[in-house]
Amino acid sequence: MLVSVSKKKAAAYVVVAIAWAWVIASVWRGPVQYQFDFKSYYYAVKLFDAGGSPYDITTLREFGGSPNLLGFYYPLSTLSLLRPLGDLDYVSAHRVWIALKAIALVMLLVIWKRCFLPASGWLLPVVTLLAFHAATPWDVKMGNVTVFEQVSLWAGFAFLMRARTTAFVVCVVLASLAKLLPIVFLLLLFLPALRSRASTVRALSGAAVFAGVTLLPFLAHPDLFDGYLRGLTNQHPPFKVNPSVMGIVDELGRHRATAFLAVGGMRLVPIAAYYALLLLVSWRLLTRVAASRNVRGIVLVAALFYALAAPRLIIYSCMIAIVPVLALLVPNAGKSKLGEYALLAALCVGGLAILPVPAGTIASDATPLLLLWGCWLALVTLERRGALAGV
């Protein structure tokens, strides 16, 4: 029996390794077909160095020679980090970026395995490959910065569990340089288990450094700041790749019956309703975890809640939920029938596409968000029954 189990695990590792090798090899060989986000980064650097605005999508597309080039939405400081790649020809830069992402992915899996999921075995690489519409492979194919963000963020969480708050602050600031929102994790230092005068000073210092790095470069280029702000507020990725509250609002605007809810001030109605529902469902779990002394549990619950609460969350960013789901749901799965929420969501959401249009389109596009909600409801239910271990 032991030999049989060992062979099954070995086979699982081989299959996952082959799948990952195929993903990386296909991207490596396809500088035109893949890495759409990286193309924007690359040409944004080139355009900025040529004296243009990386936030002007029309100019960026003309400069990059592609009408389909995605916009650049990150602070000017990120261009300094990307500039060494801008000095290379596109194909070379493309392949260096893939190699860096592959290294970062291995680092992320090592952090997850050693610090959060030591007993996960073959389940970790399999779930990382497939979970949430294959969020992690999608990041590799798109060439986004998410995997680097996640390495820094989870390294910070690992430091936090070891009471190394300075390292935690540094990691959170680094994780926030591009997409900004992860800086909210500094608020963890104000919870009872982590609060102290020194932690407060570190959190505020980290926030100040983050603000400085984000905003000060615009003092030298004030004409670019409006373009940056417009890029932040005018992003409207479709719901099928943006399973979040803003994705819901934008999707409502695409259908005649609900379009009024996505116009002007009316946008606040579905947004407020979403957050009110989230807080109503989550309040007891959040308050209990916030008052606990279990730093690991605080980190895991905070990461999963972040995935549900983020105003925008492109599919590849769903990888932040992988560890909480594996660490909290899998060990607790047999303790409550209501833990089947997550399983039912995973099994059924794909079939929602049979509903009449547009309901079927909205429902099938909502798969990652429904999975996140299913996992969260399972945790809430387990906590209310007093059966939630690990928190």
C-alpha positions as YAML, in Angstrom:
chain: A
units: angstrom
residues:
- id: 1
  name: MET
  ca: [0.00, 0.00, 0.00]
- id: 2
  name: LEU
  ca: [2.82, 2.42, 0.90]
- id: 3
  name: VAL
  ca: [4.56, 1.67, -2.37]
- id: 4
  name: SER
  ca: [1.32, 2.32, -4.26]
- id: 5
  name: VAL
  ca: [0.76, 5.66, -2.50]
- id: 6
  name: SER
  ca: [4.37, 6.64, -3.15]
- id: 7
  name: LYS
  ca: [3.99, 5.85, -6.83]
- id: 8
  name: LYS
  ca: [0.82, 7.93, -7.04]
- id: 9
  name: LYS
  ca: [2.57, 10.89, -5.46]
- id: 10
  name: ALA
  ca: [5.53, 10.50, -7.79]
- id: 11
  name: ALA
  ca: [3.18, 10.34, -10.76]
- id: 12
  name: ALA
  ca: [1.39, 13.49, -9.58]
- id: 13
  name: TYR
  ca: [4.69, 15.36, -9.31]
- id: 14
  name: VAL
  ca: [5.73, 14.21, -12.79]
- id: 15
  name: VAL
  ca: [2.43, 15.28, -14.36]
- id: 16
  name: VAL
  ca: [2.57, 18.70, -12.68]
- id: 17
  name: ALA
  ca: [6.23, 19.17, -13.68]
- id: 18
  name: ILE
  ca: [5.38, 18.35, -17.30]
- id: 19
  name: ALA
  ca: [2.44, 20.74, -17.24]
- id: 20
  name: TRP
  ca: [4.56, 23.56, -15.85]
- id: 21
  name: ALA
  ca: [7.35, 22.83, -18.34]
- id: 22
  name: TRP
  ca: [4.80, 23.03, -21.16]
- id: 23
  name: VAL
  ca: [3.44, 26.36, -19.87]
- id: 24
  name: ILE
  ca: [6.88, 27.94, -19.56]
- id: 25
  name: ALA
  ca: [8.17, 26.48, -22.84]
- id: 26
  name: SER
  ca: [5.13, 27.69, -24.78]
- id: 27
  name: VAL
  ca: [5.58, 31.22, -23.42]
- id: 28
  name: TRP
  ca: [9.33, 31.10, -24.03]
- id: 29
  name: ARG
  ca: [8.76, 30.21, -27.69]
- id: 30
  name: GLY
  ca: [5.90, 32.68, -28.19]
- id: 31
  name: PRO
  ca: [7.11, 36.26, -27.69]
- id: 32
  name: VAL
  ca: [4.24, 37.50, -29.88]
- id: 33
  name: GLN
  ca: [1.39, 35.29, -28.61]
- id: 34
  name: TYR
  ca: [2.05, 35.74, -24.88]
- id: 35
  name: GLN
  ca: [3.33, 38.20, -22.25]
- id: 36
  name: PHE
  ca: [0.75, 40.91, -23.03]
- id: 37
  name: ASP
  ca: [1.33, 42.69, -19.71]
- id: 38
  name: PHE
  ca: [5.08, 42.53, -20.11]
- id: 39
  name: LYS
  ca: [4.81, 44.12, -23.56]
- id: 40
  name: SER
  ca: [3.15, 47.10, -21.94]
- id: 41
  name: TYR
  ca: [5.90, 47.30, -19.31]
- id: 42
  name: TYR
  ca: [8.63, 47.05, -21.94]
- id: 43
  name: TYR
  ca: [7.26, 49.70, -24.27]
- id: 44
  name: ALA
  ca: [6.28, 51.96, -21.37]
- id: 45
  name: VAL
  ca: [9.95, 52.05, -20.35]
- id: 46
  name: LYS
  ca: [11.05, 52.74, -23.93]
- id: 47
  name: LEU
  ca: [8.42, 55.45, -24.42]
- id: 48
  name: PHE
  ca: [9.26, 57.17, -21.13]
- id: 49
  name: ASP
  ca: [12.97, 57.18, -21.98]
- id: 50
  name: ALA
  ca: [12.06, 58.72, -25.34]
- id: 51
  name: GLY
  ca: [10.27, 61.57, -23.57]
- id: 52
  name: GLY
  ca: [6.67, 60.36, -23.98]
- id: 53
  name: SER
  ca: [3.96, 59.53, -21.48]
- id: 54
  name: PRO
  ca: [3.67, 55.83, -20.62]
- id: 55
  name: TYR
  ca: [0.10, 56.54, -19.43]
- id: 56
  name: ASP
  ca: [-1.14, 57.70, -22.86]
- id: 57
  name: ILE
  ca: [-2.56, 54.48, -24.28]
- id: 58
  name: THR
  ca: [-2.80, 55.82, -27.83]
- id: 59
  name: THR
  ca: [0.84, 56.91, -27.89]
- id: 60
  name: LEU
  ca: [1.92, 53.68, -26.18]
- id: 61
  name: ARG
  ca: [0.20, 51.57, -28.83]
- id: 62
  name: GLU
  ca: [1.70, 53.61, -31.64]
- id: 63
  name: PHE
  ca: [5.14, 53.38, -30.07]
- id: 64
  name: GLY
  ca: [4.80, 49.64, -29.54]
- id: 65
  name: GLY
  ca: [3.41, 49.06, -33.01]
- id: 66
  name: SER
  ca: [0.32, 47.20, -31.76]
- id: 67
  name: PRO
  ca: [-3.30, 48.43, -31.55]
- id: 68
  name: ASN
  ca: [-3.95, 45.79, -28.87]
- id: 69
  name: LEU
  ca: [-1.24, 46.81, -26.43]
- id: 70
  name: LEU
  ca: [-2.55, 47.03, -22.86]
- id: 71
  name: GLY
  ca: [-2.28, 50.22, -20.84]
- id: 72
  name: PHE
  ca: [0.44, 50.90, -18.26]
- id: 73
  name: TYR
  ca: [-1.11, 51.66, -14.86]
- id: 74
  name: TYR
  ca: [1.80, 51.55, -12.40]
- id: 75
  name: PRO
  ca: [3.69, 54.38, -10.63]
- id: 76
  name: LEU
  ca: [6.73, 55.95, -12.30]
- id: 77
  name: SER
  ca: [9.00, 54.29, -9.74]
- id: 78
  name: THR
  ca: [8.30, 50.88, -11.28]
- id: 79
  name: LEU
  ca: [9.85, 52.05, -14.56]
- id: 80
  name: SER
  ca: [13.20, 52.35, -12.78]
- id: 81
  name: LEU
  ca: [12.95, 48.70, -11.74]
- id: 82
  name: LEU
  ca: [12.05, 47.64, -15.28]
- id: 83
  name: ARG
  ca: [14.60, 49.83, -17.07]
- id: 84
  name: PRO
  ca: [17.36, 47.15, -17.34]
- id: 85
  name: LEU
  ca: [14.97, 45.05, -19.43]
- id: 86
  name: GLY
  ca: [14.16, 48.06, -21.60]
- id: 87
  name: ASP
  ca: [17.84, 48.20, -22.61]
- id: 88
  name: LEU
  ca: [17.51, 44.79, -24.27]
- id: 89
  name: ASP
  ca: [15.81, 43.89, -27.54]
- id: 90
  name: TYR
  ca: [12.24, 42.68, -27.01]
- id: 91
  name: VAL
  ca: [12.84, 38.94, -27.51]
- id: 92
  name: SER
  ca: [15.78, 38.91, -25.09]
- id: 93
  name: ALA
  ca: [13.87, 40.96, -22.53]
- id: 94
  name: HIS
  ca: [10.86, 38.67, -22.93]
- id: 95
  name: ARG
  ca: [12.95, 35.60, -22.14]
- id: 96
  name: VAL
  ca: [14.78, 37.19, -19.22]
- id: 97
  name: TRP
  ca: [11.37, 38.10, -17.76]
- id: 98
  name: ILE
  ca: [10.15, 34.51, -18.15]
- id: 99
  name: ALA
  ca: [13.29, 33.18, -16.47]
- id: 100
  name: LEU
  ca: [12.85, 35.63, -13.59]
- id: 101
  name: LYS
  ca: [9.20, 34.60, -13.23]
- id: 102
  name: ALA
  ca: [10.13, 30.91, -13.19]
- id: 103
  name: ILE
  ca: [12.67, 31.56, -10.42]
- id: 104
  name: ALA
  ca: [10.12, 33.63, -8.48]
- id: 105
  name: LEU
  ca: [7.52, 30.87, -8.83]
- id: 106
  name: VAL
  ca: [9.92, 28.31, -7.37]
- id: 107
  name: MET
  ca: [10.69, 30.71, -4.51]
- id: 108
  name: LEU
  ca: [6.98, 31.20, -3.88]
- id: 109
  name: LEU
  ca: [6.32, 27.47, -3.72]
- id: 110
  name: VAL
  ca: [9.26, 27.01, -1.34]
- id: 111
  name: ILE
  ca: [7.93, 29.74, 0.99]
- id: 112
  name: TRP
  ca: [4.43, 28.28, 0.87]
- id: 113
  name: LYS
  ca: [5.69, 24.76, 1.53]
- id: 114
  name: ARG
  ca: [8.17, 25.49, 4.31]
- id: 115
  name: CYS
  ca: [6.33, 28.21, 6.18]
- id: 116
  name: PHE
  ca: [2.62, 27.56, 5.67]
- id: 117
  name: LEU
  ca: [1.93, 24.12, 4.20]
- id: 118
  name: PRO
  ca: [4.63, 21.67, 5.33]
- id: 119
  name: ALA
  ca: [2.27, 18.68, 5.11]
- id: 120
  name: SER
  ca: [0.61, 19.58, 1.79]
- id: 121
  name: GLY
  ca: [2.64, 17.08, -0.27]
- id: 122
  name: TRP
  ca: [1.65, 16.84, -3.93]
- id: 123
  name: LEU
  ca: [-1.53, 18.84, -3.31]
- id: 124
  name: LEU
  ca: [0.29, 22.19, -3.30]
- id: 125
  name: PRO
  ca: [1.80, 22.03, -6.83]
- id: 126
  name: VAL
  ca: [-1.42, 20.56, -8.24]
- id: 127
  name: VAL
  ca: [-3.66, 23.24, -6.73]
- id: 128
  name: THR
  ca: [-1.17, 25.97, -7.66]
- id: 129
  name: LEU
  ca: [-1.39, 24.77, -11.25]
- id: 130
  name: LEU
  ca: [-5.18, 24.54, -11.49]
- id: 131
  name: ALA
  ca: [-6.85, 26.72, -8.85]
- id: 132
  name: PHE
  ca: [-9.06, 29.70, -9.71]
- id: 133
  name: HIS
  ca: [-9.09, 29.30, -13.48]
- id: 134
  name: ALA
  ca: [-5.38, 28.38, -13.47]
- id: 135
  name: ALA
  ca: [-4.49, 31.75, -11.90]
- id: 136
  name: THR
  ca: [-0.77, 31.04, -11.55]
- id: 137
  name: PRO
  ca: [-0.16, 29.76, -15.12]
- id: 138
  name: TRP
  ca: [-2.23, 32.67, -16.36]
- id: 139
  name: ASP
  ca: [0.17, 35.04, -14.61]
- id: 140
  name: VAL
  ca: [3.09, 33.33, -16.35]
- id: 141
  name: LYS
  ca: [1.41, 33.61, -19.73]
- id: 142
  name: MET
  ca: [0.39, 37.24, -19.29]
- id: 143
  name: GLY
  ca: [3.78, 38.30, -17.96]
- id: 144
  name: ASN
  ca: [2.26, 40.22, -15.05]
- id: 145
  name: VAL
  ca: [4.15, 41.25, -11.91]
- id: 146
  name: THR
  ca: [1.82, 39.26, -9.63]
- id: 147
  name: VAL
  ca: [4.19, 36.38, -8.88]
- id: 148
  name: PHE
  ca: [6.87, 38.85, -7.72]
- id: 149
  name: GLU
  ca: [4.28, 40.65, -5.61]
- id: 150
  name: GLN
  ca: [3.24, 37.36, -4.04]
- id: 151
  name: VAL
  ca: [6.81, 36.27, -3.28]
- id: 152
  name: SER
  ca: [7.43, 39.51, -1.41]
- id: 153
  name: LEU
  ca: [4.06, 39.41, 0.35]
- id: 154
  name: TRP
  ca: [4.30, 35.81, 1.56]
- id: 155
  name: ALA
  ca: [7.93, 36.28, 2.59]
- id: 156
  name: GLY
  ca: [6.65, 39.19, 4.67]
- id: 157
  name: PHE
  ca: [3.96, 36.99, 6.22]
- id: 158
  name: ALA
  ca: [6.60, 34.39, 7.06]
- id: 159
  name: PHE
  ca: [8.70, 37.09, 8.77]
- id: 160
  name: LEU
  ca: [5.63, 38.29, 10.65]
- id: 161
  name: MET
  ca: [5.02, 34.82, 12.11]
- id: 162
  name: ARG
  ca: [8.57, 34.97, 13.44]
- id: 163
  name: ALA
  ca: [7.95, 38.42, 15.00]
- id: 164
  name: ARG
  ca: [10.36, 40.08, 12.55]
- id: 165
  name: THR
  ca: [8.16, 43.09, 11.93]
- id: 166
  name: THR
  ca: [10.77, 45.27, 10.24]
- id: 167
  name: ALA
  ca: [11.33, 42.64, 7.56]
- id: 168
  name: PHE
  ca: [7.55, 42.25, 7.25]
- id: 169
  name: VAL
  ca: [7.11, 45.99, 6.63]
- id: 170
  name: VAL
  ca: [9.89, 46.03, 4.04]
- id: 171
  name: CYS
  ca: [8.34, 43.09, 2.19]
- id: 172
  name: VAL
  ca: [4.84, 44.60, 2.21]
- id: 173
  name: VAL
  ca: [6.17, 47.90, 0.86]
- id: 174
  name: LEU
  ca: [8.02, 46.08, -1.91]
- id: 175
  name: ALA
  ca: [4.89, 44.03, -2.72]
- id: 176
  name: SER
  ca: [2.88, 47.26, -3.02]
- id: 177
  name: LEU
  ca: [5.12, 49.25, -5.34]
- id: 178
  name: ALA
  ca: [3.23, 48.28, -8.48]
- id: 179
  name: LYS
  ca: [-0.40, 47.62, -7.54]
- id: 180
  name: LEU
  ca: [-0.52, 49.69, -4.32]
- id: 181
  name: LEU
  ca: [-3.34, 47.80, -2.57]
- id: 182
  name: PRO
  ca: [-1.20, 45.22, -0.67]
- id: 183
  name: ILE
  ca: [-0.02, 48.08, 1.56]
- id: 184
  name: VAL
  ca: [-3.25, 47.51, 3.56]
- id: 185
  name: PHE
  ca: [-1.55, 44.49, 5.15]
- id: 186
  name: LEU
  ca: [0.44, 46.91, 7.30]
- id: 187
  name: LEU
  ca: [-2.80, 47.26, 9.27]
- id: 188
  name: LEU
  ca: [-2.12, 43.80, 10.71]
- id: 189
  name: LEU
  ca: [0.46, 45.45, 12.97]
- id: 190
  name: PHE
  ca: [-2.37, 47.26, 14.78]
- id: 191
  name: LEU
  ca: [-4.09, 44.03, 15.89]
- id: 192
  name: PRO
  ca: [-3.73, 43.00, 19.56]
- id: 193
  name: ALA
  ca: [-1.39, 40.10, 18.87]
- id: 194
  name: LEU
  ca: [1.03, 42.33, 16.98]
- id: 195
  name: ARG
  ca: [0.45, 45.80, 18.36]
- id: 196
  name: SER
  ca: [3.21, 47.65, 20.16]
- id: 197
  name: ARG
  ca: [4.76, 51.07, 20.03]
- id: 198
  name: ALA
  ca: [7.62, 49.76, 17.91]
- id: 199
  name: SER
  ca: [5.24, 48.00, 15.50]
- id: 200
  name: THR
  ca: [3.16, 51.14, 15.13]
- id: 201
  name: VAL
  ca: [6.26, 53.20, 14.32]
- id: 202
  name: ARG
  ca: [7.37, 50.60, 11.77]
- id: 203
  name: ALA
  ca: [3.94, 50.46, 10.12]
- id: 204
  name: LEU
  ca: [3.70, 54.24, 9.86]
- id: 205
  name: SER
  ca: [7.28, 54.48, 8.61]
- id: 206
  name: GLY
  ca: [6.57, 51.83, 5.99]
- id: 207
  name: ALA
  ca: [3.46, 53.70, 4.86]
- id: 208
  name: ALA
  ca: [5.47, 56.93, 4.61]
- id: 209
  name: VAL
  ca: [8.22, 55.27, 2.57]
- id: 210
  name: PHE
  ca: [5.61, 53.70, 0.31]
- id: 211
  name: ALA
  ca: [3.91, 57.07, -0.26]
- id: 212
  name: GLY
  ca: [7.25, 58.71, -0.97]
- id: 213
  name: VAL
  ca: [8.40, 56.09, -3.46]
- id: 214
  name: THR
  ca: [5.01, 56.20, -5.19]
- id: 215
  name: LEU
  ca: [4.51, 59.97, -5.35]
- id: 216
  name: LEU
  ca: [7.91, 61.72, -5.27]
- id: 217
  name: PRO
  ca: [8.95, 60.70, -8.83]
- id: 218
  name: PHE
  ca: [5.94, 62.63, -10.11]
- id: 219
  name: LEU
  ca: [7.46, 65.85, -8.74]
- id: 220
  name: ALA
  ca: [9.98, 65.63, -11.57]
- id: 221
  name: HIS
  ca: [7.21, 64.82, -14.06]
- id: 222
  name: PRO
  ca: [4.05, 66.56, -12.79]
- id: 223
  name: ASP
  ca: [2.48, 66.44, -16.25]
- id: 224
  name: LEU
  ca: [2.25, 62.65, -15.98]
- id: 225
  name: PHE
  ca: [0.35, 62.50, -12.70]
- id: 226
  name: ASP
  ca: [-3.11, 63.13, -14.20]
- id: 227
  name: GLY
  ca: [-2.52, 60.35, -16.71]
- id: 228
  name: TYR
  ca: [-1.55, 58.00, -13.90]
- id: 229
  name: LEU
  ca: [-4.67, 58.84, -11.87]
- id: 230
  name: ARG
  ca: [-6.92, 58.41, -14.92]
- id: 231
  name: GLY
  ca: [-5.36, 55.02, -15.54]
- id: 232
  name: LEU
  ca: [-6.09, 53.95, -11.96]
- id: 233
  name: THR
  ca: [-9.73, 55.03, -12.08]
- id: 234
  name: ASN
  ca: [-10.63, 54.22, -15.67]
- id: 235
  name: GLN
  ca: [-9.65, 50.56, -15.79]
- id: 236
  name: HIS
  ca: [-12.61, 48.41, -16.81]
- id: 237
  name: PRO
  ca: [-11.39, 44.84, -17.40]
- id: 238
  name: PRO
  ca: [-14.30, 42.46, -18.10]
- id: 239
  name: PHE
  ca: [-15.80, 40.48, -15.24]
- id: 240
  name: LYS
  ca: [-14.57, 37.16, -16.65]
- id: 241
  name: VAL
  ca: [-10.98, 38.26, -15.93]
- id: 242
  name: ASN
  ca: [-11.80, 40.58, -13.02]
- id: 243
  name: PRO
  ca: [-13.85, 38.59, -10.46]
- id: 244
  name: SER
  ca: [-14.35, 41.43, -7.99]
- id: 245
  name: VAL
  ca: [-16.86, 44.05, -6.92]
- id: 246
  name: MET
  ca: [-15.75, 46.47, -9.64]
- id: 247
  name: GLY
  ca: [-15.96, 43.66, -12.15]
- id: 248
  name: ILE
  ca: [-19.57, 43.09, -11.05]
- id: 249
  name: VAL
  ca: [-20.40, 46.79, -11.45]
- id: 250
  name: ASP
  ca: [-18.83, 46.95, -14.90]
- id: 251
  name: GLU
  ca: [-20.71, 43.81, -15.93]
- id: 252
  name: LEU
  ca: [-24.00, 45.35, -14.77]
- id: 253
  name: GLY
  ca: [-23.27, 48.27, -17.05]
- id: 254
  name: ARG
  ca: [-23.03, 46.00, -20.07]
- id: 255
  name: HIS
  ca: [-26.63, 44.76, -19.78]
- id: 256
  name: ARG
  ca: [-29.66, 46.88, -20.55]
- id: 257
  name: ALA
  ca: [-31.73, 45.87, -17.51]
- id: 258
  name: THR
  ca: [-29.04, 46.82, -14.98]
- id: 259
  name: ALA
  ca: [-26.98, 49.45, -16.82]
- id: 260
  name: PHE
  ca: [-28.33, 52.26, -14.61]
- id: 261
  name: LEU
  ca: [-26.53, 50.70, -11.61]
- id: 262
  name: ALA
  ca: [-23.15, 51.28, -13.26]
- id: 263
  name: VAL
  ca: [-23.60, 54.97, -14.09]
- id: 264
  name: GLY
  ca: [-22.23, 57.84, -12.00]
- id: 265
  name: GLY
  ca: [-23.32, 57.86, -8.38]
- id: 266
  name: MET
  ca: [-25.49, 54.78, -8.90]
- id: 267
  name: ARG
  ca: [-22.28, 52.72, -8.99]
- id: 268
  name: LEU
  ca: [-22.15, 53.16, -5.22]
- id: 269
  name: VAL
  ca: [-25.33, 51.10, -4.77]
- id: 270
  name: PRO
  ca: [-23.97, 47.68, -5.86]
- id: 271
  name: ILE
  ca: [-20.57, 48.48, -4.35]
- id: 272
  name: ALA
  ca: [-22.10, 49.33, -0.96]
- id: 273
  name: ALA
  ca: [-24.38, 46.30, -1.13]
- id: 274
  name: TYR
  ca: [-21.42, 44.01, -1.86]
- id: 275
  name: TYR
  ca: [-19.33, 45.28, 1.07]
- id: 276
  name: ALA
  ca: [-22.32, 45.33, 3.41]
- id: 277
  name: LEU
  ca: [-23.00, 41.67, 2.61]
- id: 278
  name: LEU
  ca: [-19.33, 40.76, 2.99]
- id: 279
  name: LEU
  ca: [-19.09, 42.43, 6.40]
- id: 280
  name: LEU
  ca: [-22.42, 41.01, 7.57]
- id: 281
  name: VAL
  ca: [-21.33, 37.49, 6.75]
- id: 282
  name: SER
  ca: [-17.77, 37.95, 8.01]
- id: 283
  name: TRP
  ca: [-18.03, 40.12, 11.12]
- id: 284
  name: ARG
  ca: [-17.96, 37.37, 13.72]
- id: 285
  name: LEU
  ca: [-15.05, 35.53, 12.10]
- id: 286
  name: LEU
  ca: [-13.07, 38.74, 11.54]
- id: 287
  name: THR
  ca: [-13.53, 40.02, 15.09]
- id: 288
  name: ARG
  ca: [-12.60, 36.67, 16.60]
- id: 289
  name: VAL
  ca: [-9.48, 36.35, 14.46]
- id: 290
  name: ALA
  ca: [-8.50, 39.99, 15.07]
- id: 291
  name: ALA
  ca: [-8.63, 39.41, 18.83]
- id: 292
  name: SER
  ca: [-6.66, 36.16, 18.72]
- id: 293
  name: ARG
  ca: [-2.97, 35.61, 19.34]
- id: 294
  name: ASN
  ca: [-2.60, 33.15, 16.46]
- id: 295
  name: VAL
  ca: [-0.51, 35.10, 13.96]
- id: 296
  name: ARG
  ca: [-0.58, 32.32, 11.37]
- id: 297
  name: GLY
  ca: [-4.38, 32.23, 11.51]
- id: 298
  name: ILE
  ca: [-4.55, 36.02, 11.27]
- id: 299
  name: VAL
  ca: [-2.38, 35.98, 8.14]
- id: 300
  name: LEU
  ca: [-4.36, 33.22, 6.43]
- id: 301
  name: VAL
  ca: [-7.78, 34.77, 7.11]
- id: 302
  name: ALA
  ca: [-6.53, 38.22, 6.12]
- id: 303
  name: ALA
  ca: [-5.19, 36.92, 2.80]
- id: 304
  name: LEU
  ca: [-8.46, 35.21, 1.88]
- id: 305
  name: PHE
  ca: [-10.52, 38.22, 2.98]
- id: 306
  name: TYR
  ca: [-8.29, 40.46, 0.86]
- id: 307
  name: ALA
  ca: [-9.16, 38.41, -2.22]
- id: 308
  name: LEU
  ca: [-12.87, 38.99, -1.61]
- id: 309
  name: ALA
  ca: [-12.59, 42.63, -0.57]
- id: 310
  name: ALA
  ca: [-10.21, 43.93, -3.26]
- id: 311
  name: PRO
  ca: [-12.08, 46.39, -5.51]
- id: 312
  name: ARG
  ca: [-10.33, 44.90, -8.53]
- id: 313
  name: LEU
  ca: [-8.74, 41.46, -8.63]
- id: 314
  name: ILE
  ca: [-7.60, 40.12, -11.99]
- id: 315
  name: ILE
  ca: [-7.65, 36.31, -12.10]
- id: 316
  name: TYR
  ca: [-3.91, 35.88, -11.64]
- id: 317
  name: SER
  ca: [-4.14, 37.77, -8.34]
- id: 318
  name: CYS
  ca: [-6.45, 35.02, -7.05]
- id: 319
  name: MET
  ca: [-3.30, 33.04, -6.28]
- id: 320
  name: ILE
  ca: [-3.23, 34.87, -2.94]
- id: 321
  name: ALA
  ca: [-6.15, 32.62, -1.90]
- id: 322
  name: ILE
  ca: [-4.38, 29.32, -2.64]
- id: 323
  name: VAL
  ca: [-2.57, 29.00, 0.70]
- id: 324
  name: PRO
  ca: [-5.54, 30.00, 2.90]
- id: 325
  name: VAL
  ca: [-7.79, 27.51, 1.12]
- id: 326
  name: LEU
  ca: [-5.28, 24.67, 1.49]
- id: 327
  name: ALA
  ca: [-4.28, 25.59, 5.06]
- id: 328
  name: LEU
  ca: [-7.74, 26.24, 6.50]
- id: 329
  name: LEU
  ca: [-10.30, 24.38, 4.42]
- id: 330
  name: VAL
  ca: [-8.58, 21.10, 3.66]
- id: 331
  name: PRO
  ca: [-7.75, 20.26, 7.32]
- id: 332
  name: ASN
  ca: [-11.27, 21.28, 8.38]
- id: 333
  name: ALA
  ca: [-13.18, 19.74, 5.48]
- id: 334
  name: GLY
  ca: [-14.42, 16.74, 7.43]
- id: 335
  name: LYS
  ca: [-15.62, 18.70, 10.46]
- id: 336
  name: SER
  ca: [-18.78, 20.23, 9.01]
- id: 337
  name: LYS
  ca: [-21.19, 19.36, 6.25]
- id: 338
  name: LEU
  ca: [-21.40, 23.04, 5.49]
- id: 339
  name: GLY
  ca: [-17.76, 22.84, 4.52]
- id: 340
  name: GLU
  ca: [-19.22, 21.41, 1.33]
- id: 341
  name: TYR
  ca: [-20.03, 24.97, 0.23]
- id: 342
  name: ALA
  ca: [-16.59, 25.26, -1.31]
- id: 343
  name: LEU
  ca: [-16.80, 21.81, -2.89]
- id: 344
  name: LEU
  ca: [-20.26, 22.48, -4.32]
- id: 345
  name: ALA
  ca: [-19.06, 25.79, -5.73]
- id: 346
  name: ALA
  ca: [-16.09, 24.10, -7.37]
- id: 347
  name: LEU
  ca: [-18.32, 21.41, -8.87]
- id: 348
  name: CYS
  ca: [-21.27, 23.49, -9.98]
- id: 349
  name: VAL
  ca: [-20.18, 26.92, -11.09]
- id: 350
  name: GLY
  ca: [-19.08, 25.74, -14.52]
- id: 351
  name: GLY
  ca: [-22.57, 24.45, -15.23]
- id: 352
  name: LEU
  ca: [-24.10, 27.86, -14.64]
- id: 353
  name: ALA
  ca: [-23.30, 28.68, -18.25]
- id: 354
  name: ILE
  ca: [-26.54, 26.89, -19.26]
- id: 355
  name: LEU
  ca: [-28.65, 29.67, -17.70]
- id: 356
  name: PRO
  ca: [-30.35, 32.02, -20.17]
- id: 357
  name: VAL
  ca: [-28.25, 34.86, -21.53]
- id: 358
  name: PRO
  ca: [-27.18, 37.24, -20.03]
- id: 359
  name: ALA
  ca: [-27.58, 35.41, -16.72]
- id: 360
  name: GLY
  ca: [-25.54, 32.46, -18.00]
- id: 361
  name: THR
  ca: [-22.70, 34.67, -19.15]
- id: 362
  name: ILE
  ca: [-22.52, 36.54, -15.86]
- id: 363
  name: ALA
  ca: [-22.76, 33.32, -13.83]
- id: 364
  name: SER
  ca: [-20.06, 31.46, -15.77]
- id: 365
  name: ASP
  ca: [-17.76, 34.48, -15.69]
- id: 366
  name: ALA
  ca: [-18.25, 34.59, -11.91]
- id: 367
  name: THR
  ca: [-16.61, 31.20, -11.32]
- id: 368
  name: PRO
  ca: [-13.47, 32.45, -9.49]
- id: 369
  name: LEU
  ca: [-15.48, 34.87, -7.35]
- id: 370
  name: LEU
  ca: [-18.02, 32.17, -6.48]
- id: 371
  name: LEU
  ca: [-15.18, 29.86, -5.50]
- id: 372
  name: LEU
  ca: [-13.75, 32.54, -3.23]
- id: 373
  name: TRP
  ca: [-17.16, 33.10, -1.66]
- id: 374
  name: GLY
  ca: [-17.68, 29.36, -1.26]
- id: 375
  name: CYS
  ca: [-14.37, 29.01, 0.57]
- id: 376
  name: TRP
  ca: [-15.12, 32.03, 2.76]
- id: 377
  name: LEU
  ca: [-18.61, 30.80, 3.67]
- id: 378
  name: ALA
  ca: [-17.14, 27.44, 4.61]
- id: 379
  name: LEU
  ca: [-14.71, 29.16, 7.02]
- id: 380
  name: VAL
  ca: [-17.47, 31.33, 8.49]
- id: 381
  name: THR
  ca: [-19.71, 28.30, 9.04]
- id: 382
  name: LEU
  ca: [-16.93, 26.26, 10.63]
- id: 383
  name: GLU
  ca: [-16.13, 29.13, 12.98]
- id: 384
  name: ARG
  ca: [-19.76, 29.49, 14.05]
- id: 385
  name: ARG
  ca: [-19.89, 25.78, 14.85]
- id: 386
  name: GLY
  ca: [-16.68, 26.03, 16.85]
- id: 387
  name: ALA
  ca: [-15.03, 23.55, 14.49]
- id: 388
  name: LEU
  ca: [-12.43, 25.79, 12.83]
- id: 389
  name: ALA
  ca: [-8.93, 24.60, 13.64]
- id: 390
  name: GLY
  ca: [-5.76, 26.49, 12.83]
- id: 391
  name: VAL
  ca: [-7.18, 29.96, 13.60]
...
